[in-house]
Amino acid sequence: AQTEVLAWHRNNERYLFHRTPVAPVGLVWSQENIEFYGQDDVQERIALPWRGMALALRHARIPFIPVHADHIARDADQLSALVFPGMAALTDAQLAAIRAFAATGKGLLTSGLFARLDGDGQPRSAFPLGEVLGLEPSDGHLGVQGTPSAAWDSLEAHTGLRLPEALSERHPIVAGFQDTCTLPFGSTLEAMRPVPGAAWMKPVATFIPPFPVYPPEFSWMAEPQTDIAALYAGTRPDGGRNVHFAANVDACLARGRLPDHAG
């Protein structure tokens, strides 16, 4: 069997070396983000968002390649969109590369505490990509505090996401959920709000606060509707498209493999 494998490799060597990736999406990472943001909770802050985004892209049959944050400018020509799972710590040079990438009308998908920290993992005094993302932090930390519990009956994790009831008011990215207005959540939301003048960034889904799991007579939504956006989407003035998950649905997908979170 080994001889057959080696013979196959020899006959196909011209196809196995010096290949150029054709994937249109870059999944961004950096070792500095792992060390300075991930710190003692790398699994929750870095690994789960990365795995969740990778799972969602594979579920949608979208090819992607890993892109180091230092190589955004180098790889920009071959990519049409960048995805930033758990990318909180970014250097000034990396921010400049993101701005240049977006200026060509290409797409950005971000989540969680995106760009809140500098290259050393220190909080920035001001959000640096408001003009690109169309959003800014609103200092709201909702849902689960810390690492989510594995217990199914955890009260703080019994949260949801609400979609507009009218299908005509829904964004195309939530197509496929036409038979429901609510989706399960169960994790953490880092609140954002549109920056002044960025009315093009719209809420797609909103946060449903925790409500009792049981007994059945108490398991109802005391506050079924809020104006706390869990997911934003919009088209920038330059024609590029943005999506931002304030709710860390990427980590939820990796943790629970719930198909709704991949949709």
WOLIN-V486505 format. One record per residue. N is the residue number from 1. RES is the residue in one small letter. PSI is psi in degrees with one decimal (* if undefined). NEAR is the number of other C-alpha atoms within 8 Angstrom. Layout:
BEGIN
n->N res->RES psi->PSI near->NEAR
n->N res->RES psi->PSI near->NEAR
END
This chain:
BEGIN
n->1 res->a psi->-39.5 near->4
n->2 res->q psi->-39.1 near->5
n->3 res->t psi->-39.3 near->6
n->4 res->e psi->-40.9 near->7
n->5 res->v psi->-44.4 near->8
n->6 res->l psi->-37.5 near->8
n->7 res->a psi->-41.8 near->8
n->8 res->w psi->-42.0 near->8
n->9 res->h psi->-43.7 near->8
n->10 res->r psi->-40.3 near->7
n->11 res->n psi->-19.5 near->7
n->12 res->n psi->15.3 near->8
n->13 res->e psi->-35.3 near->8
n->14 res->r psi->-19.5 near->6
n->15 res->y psi->-10.6 near->6
n->16 res->l psi->-10.5 near->7
n->17 res->f psi->156.3 near->6
n->18 res->h psi->42.7 near->4
n->19 res->r psi->149.2 near->6
n->20 res->t psi->121.9 near->4
n->21 res->p psi->142.6 near->5
n->22 res->v psi->6.5 near->5
n->23 res->a psi->136.2 near->11
n->24 res->p psi->-7.1 near->10
n->25 res->v psi->135.9 near->13
n->26 res->g psi->127.6 near->13
n->27 res->l psi->108.3 near->13
n->28 res->v psi->141.5 near->13
n->29 res->w psi->167.5 near->12
n->30 res->s psi->147.0 near->9
n->31 res->q psi->-34.9 near->6
n->32 res->e psi->-38.6 near->10
n->33 res->n psi->-39.7 near->15
n->34 res->i psi->-44.1 near->11
n->35 res->e psi->-45.2 near->8
n->36 res->f psi->-27.6 near->11
n->37 res->y psi->-45.8 near->13
n->38 res->g psi->-45.0 near->12
n->39 res->q psi->-118.1 near->8
n->40 res->d psi->9.6 near->4
n->41 res->d psi->49.5 near->7
n->42 res->v psi->-36.8 near->11
n->43 res->q psi->-50.0 near->8
n->44 res->e psi->-40.9 near->10
n->45 res->r psi->-31.6 near->11
n->46 res->i psi->-56.1 near->13
n->47 res->a psi->-46.7 near->9
n->48 res->l psi->-46.3 near->14
n->49 res->p psi->-41.4 near->16
n->50 res->w psi->-50.4 near->12
n->51 res->r psi->-39.3 near->11
n->52 res->g psi->-44.4 near->15
n->53 res->m psi->-41.0 near->11
n->54 res->a psi->-41.7 near->9
n->55 res->l psi->-43.8 near->11
n->56 res->a psi->-41.3 near->12
n->57 res->l psi->-41.4 near->11
n->58 res->r psi->-38.6 near->9
n->59 res->h psi->-37.4 near->8
n->60 res->a psi->1.6 near->7
n->61 res->r psi->41.1 near->6
n->62 res->i psi->115.2 near->9
n->63 res->p psi->143.6 near->9
n->64 res->f psi->161.2 near->10
n->65 res->i psi->148.2 near->9
n->66 res->p psi->137.0 near->8
n->67 res->v psi->120.2 near->11
n->68 res->h psi->142.6 near->9
n->69 res->a psi->-25.0 near->10
n->70 res->d psi->-13.6 near->8
n->71 res->h psi->15.2 near->8
n->72 res->i psi->-47.8 near->13
n->73 res->a psi->-39.7 near->9
n->74 res->r psi->-39.7 near->6
n->75 res->d psi->0.2 near->9
n->76 res->a psi->-38.4 near->9
n->77 res->d psi->-29.9 near->6
n->78 res->q psi->-2.4 near->8
n->79 res->l psi->147.7 near->11
n->80 res->s psi->-12.6 near->10
n->81 res->a psi->151.7 near->11
n->82 res->l psi->140.5 near->12
n->83 res->v psi->132.9 near->12
n->84 res->f psi->81.6 near->13
n->85 res->p psi->116.6 near->15
n->86 res->g psi->24.2 near->12
n->87 res->m psi->83.1 near->14
n->88 res->a psi->-36.0 near->13
n->89 res->a psi->116.9 near->17
n->90 res->l psi->139.3 near->13
n->91 res->t psi->167.6 near->9
n->92 res->d psi->-38.4 near->8
n->93 res->a psi->-38.6 near->7
n->94 res->q psi->-38.4 near->11
n->95 res->l psi->-40.9 near->11
n->96 res->a psi->-38.5 near->8
n->97 res->a psi->-36.4 near->10
n->98 res->i psi->-43.3 near->9
n->99 res->r psi->-42.8 near->10
n->100 res->a psi->-39.1 near->9
n->101 res->f psi->-47.4 near->12
n->102 res->a psi->-32.6 near->12
n->103 res->a psi->-18.3 near->8
n->104 res->t psi->7.4 near->8
n->105 res->g psi->20.6 near->10
n->106 res->k psi->164.5 near->12
n->107 res->g psi->153.4 near->11
n->108 res->l psi->133.5 near->13
n->109 res->l psi->119.6 near->12
n->110 res->t psi->166.2 near->12
n->111 res->s psi->160.3 near->15
n->112 res->g psi->-130.0 near->13
n->113 res->l psi->34.8 near->9
n->114 res->f psi->124.8 near->11
n->115 res->a psi->18.2 near->12
n->116 res->r psi->-19.7 near->11
n->117 res->l psi->154.5 near->13
n->118 res->d psi->-174.6 near->13
n->119 res->g psi->-18.1 near->12
n->120 res->d psi->7.0 near->9
n->121 res->g psi->13.8 near->11
n->122 res->q psi->142.9 near->8
n->123 res->p psi->136.5 near->7
n->124 res->r psi->146.0 near->9
n->125 res->s psi->-26.3 near->4
n->126 res->a psi->148.7 near->4
n->127 res->f psi->124.2 near->10
n->128 res->p psi->-12.0 near->8
n->129 res->l psi->28.8 near->10
n->130 res->g psi->-37.4 near->10
n->131 res->e psi->-22.4 near->7
n->132 res->v psi->-46.2 near->8
n->133 res->l psi->-26.4 near->8
n->134 res->g psi->9.4 near->13
n->135 res->l psi->162.3 near->12
n->136 res->e psi->154.2 near->11
n->137 res->p psi->144.9 near->10
n->138 res->s psi->16.9 near->7
n->139 res->d psi->30.6 near->7
n->140 res->g psi->122.7 near->9
n->141 res->h psi->104.1 near->8
n->142 res->l psi->163.6 near->9
n->143 res->g psi->-141.4 near->13
n->144 res->v psi->134.2 near->11
n->145 res->q psi->120.3 near->7
n->146 res->g psi->-155.6 near->4
n->147 res->t psi->127.2 near->6
n->148 res->p psi->144.9 near->9
n->149 res->s psi->148.4 near->7
n->150 res->a psi->-11.7 near->4
n->151 res->a psi->130.4 near->5
n->152 res->w psi->-24.6 near->5
n->153 res->d psi->22.5 near->7
n->154 res->s psi->122.2 near->9
n->155 res->l psi->-47.7 near->9
n->156 res->e psi->-21.7 near->10
n->157 res->a psi->-2.6 near->14
n->158 res->h psi->69.4 near->15
n->159 res->t psi->173.0 near->15
n->160 res->g psi->178.0 near->13
n->161 res->l psi->136.0 near->13
n->162 res->r psi->132.5 near->12
n->163 res->l psi->154.6 near->11
n->164 res->p psi->139.1 near->10
n->165 res->e psi->-39.6 near->6
n->166 res->a psi->121.3 near->6
n->167 res->l psi->-30.1 near->7
n->168 res->s psi->-18.9 near->4
n->169 res->e psi->0.3 near->7
n->170 res->r psi->146.5 near->11
n->171 res->h psi->147.6 near->8
n->172 res->p psi->-24.7 near->5
n->173 res->i psi->-11.7 near->4
n->174 res->v psi->20.3 near->8
n->175 res->a psi->141.7 near->8
n->176 res->g psi->-12.5 near->5
n->177 res->f psi->31.2 near->7
n->178 res->q psi->-15.5 near->7
n->179 res->d psi->7.5 near->4
n->180 res->t psi->156.3 near->6
n->181 res->c psi->-10.7 near->10
n->182 res->t psi->146.0 near->8
n->183 res->l psi->148.6 near->10
n->184 res->p psi->151.1 near->9
n->185 res->f psi->-98.3 near->11
n->186 res->g psi->24.0 near->13
n->187 res->s psi->-141.1 near->13
n->188 res->t psi->144.3 near->11
n->189 res->l psi->127.2 near->13
n->190 res->e psi->104.5 near->13
n->191 res->a psi->142.1 near->14
n->192 res->m psi->165.1 near->12
n->193 res->r psi->152.8 near->9
n->194 res->p psi->141.1 near->12
n->195 res->v psi->155.6 near->10
n->196 res->p psi->130.3 near->5
n->197 res->g psi->0.4 near->5
n->198 res->a psi->54.9 near->9
n->199 res->a psi->-10.0 near->7
n->200 res->w psi->-14.9 near->8
n->201 res->m psi->111.9 near->14
n->202 res->k psi->146.7 near->9
n->203 res->p psi->137.2 near->10
n->204 res->v psi->-35.3 near->13
n->205 res->a psi->151.5 near->12
n->206 res->t psi->165.3 near->15
n->207 res->f psi->134.4 near->14
n->208 res->i psi->117.0 near->12
n->209 res->p psi->165.4 near->10
n->210 res->p psi->145.2 near->12
n->211 res->f psi->157.4 near->12
n->212 res->p psi->145.2 near->10
n->213 res->v psi->-40.6 near->11
n->214 res->y psi->165.4 near->7
n->215 res->p psi->162.6 near->7
n->216 res->p psi->-36.5 near->6
n->217 res->e psi->-13.7 near->6
n->218 res->f psi->-2.7 near->8
n->219 res->s psi->77.3 near->10
n->220 res->w psi->156.9 near->7
n->221 res->m psi->103.5 near->7
n->222 res->a psi->-28.5 near->5
n->223 res->e psi->80.0 near->7
n->224 res->p psi->-15.1 near->7
n->225 res->q psi->128.9 near->8
n->226 res->t psi->172.6 near->8
n->227 res->d psi->19.2 near->6
n->228 res->i psi->109.1 near->7
n->229 res->a psi->129.9 near->14
n->230 res->a psi->-22.5 near->15
n->231 res->l psi->130.5 near->13
n->232 res->y psi->151.5 near->15
n->233 res->a psi->152.4 near->13
n->234 res->g psi->167.6 near->10
n->235 res->t psi->121.5 near->11
n->236 res->r psi->161.5 near->12
n->237 res->p psi->-26.3 near->5
n->238 res->d psi->1.2 near->8
n->239 res->g psi->-12.7 near->8
n->240 res->g psi->154.0 near->13
n->241 res->r psi->139.9 near->12
n->242 res->n psi->143.3 near->15
n->243 res->v psi->132.9 near->11
n->244 res->h psi->125.2 near->10
n->245 res->f psi->99.9 near->13
n->246 res->a psi->-36.9 near->14
n->247 res->a psi->132.7 near->12
n->248 res->n psi->65.1 near->13
n->249 res->v psi->-28.2 near->11
n->250 res->d psi->-46.5 near->15
n->251 res->a psi->-36.4 near->13
n->252 res->c psi->-42.0 near->17
n->253 res->l psi->-44.9 near->15
n->254 res->a psi->-35.0 near->12
n->255 res->r psi->-44.5 near->8
n->256 res->g psi->-11.9 near->6
n->257 res->r psi->35.0 near->8
n->258 res->l psi->121.4 near->8
n->259 res->p psi->-32.0 near->7
n->260 res->d psi->-33.3 near->7
n->261 res->h psi->-12.9 near->11
n->262 res->a psi->-12.0 near->9
n->263 res->g psi->* near->8
END
